[in-house]
Amino acid sequence: MSKQDKDMSFLDHLEIFRWHLIRAAAAIMFFAIIAFMYNDIIFDVILLGPKDPNFLTYKVLCNISRFLGFADALCLTESPFSLMNISMSGQFSAHITTSIFAGFILAFPYVFWEMWCFLRPALHDREIKLAKGIVFFSSLLFMFGIVFGYYVVAPLSVNFLGSYQVSSTVANQISLTSFISTVTTVSFANGIIFELPILVYFLTKIGLLTPEFMRVYRKHAMVITLILSAIITPPDITSQILVSLPLIVLYEISIKISAIVIKNKEKANS
């Protein structure tokens, strides 16, 4: 940390943080406007993709079903529900909200970089060196989470909930906002979940977390993982399992990351 940074007042830091937020918000709005303009791609190709029987996930499941000798047991031949708009401003509101979501996802690397630029002056040169590539890896993990949520959790959730019926006399006519909320929430939540290793890295750096602590409370973490997956996913067991599995894997990876950070600390202090 430089002498100039140490001499800055709280209000000076707040002003700098404000400008980082403004630039990040501007990037989000820039990509949100682009997403708004290309609504045919955002809606027809991306968001409404999990409703299409020809969606990649359904094709893969169908091929797996045939390969295992189950014929077309896992194949989706037609959409089990229809979408409808029941509000005067429903489609416009969905367009605006979805564009902002898309803007944030596309601008995430830059948004994270802005936050990192604000935090970096408070770190020592050694800490900055150890955090080299953090913007790249955090962005990569976020995008992996989005892709996993979109191609794995979202289509299975949509197919399960959209086809579930308490009676054959009740047809499933899903509102547009409900469908979009399910797809975007599941995808976005998985993007955030995949940031767990980055969070563990920083918590270990500041001394709030150790690999020993994570190993001791591994069973407790598994319970929390199941509860968290139940909260962020639709109410079906398949989606909860699909979210909890990568969480468990990420937790184990995070233990390794925490151990590496501690090891580097001990080397630096020796």
Protein Blocks (a to p, Z undefined) as FASTA:
>chain_A
ZZklmmpcfklmmmmmmmmmmmmmmmmmmmmmmmmmmmmlmmmmmmmmmmpmkbmklmmm
mmmmmmnonajmlpcfbdfbdcddfbfklmmmmmmmmmmmmmmmmmmmmmmmmmmmmmmm
mpcfklmmmmgoklmmmmmmmmmmmmmmmmmmmmmmmmmmmmpcfbfklccdddfklmmm
mmmmmmmmmmmmmmmmmmmmmmmmnopacfklmmmmmmmmmmmmmmmmmmmpccbfklmm
mmmmmmmmmmmmmmmmmmmmmmmmmmmmZZ
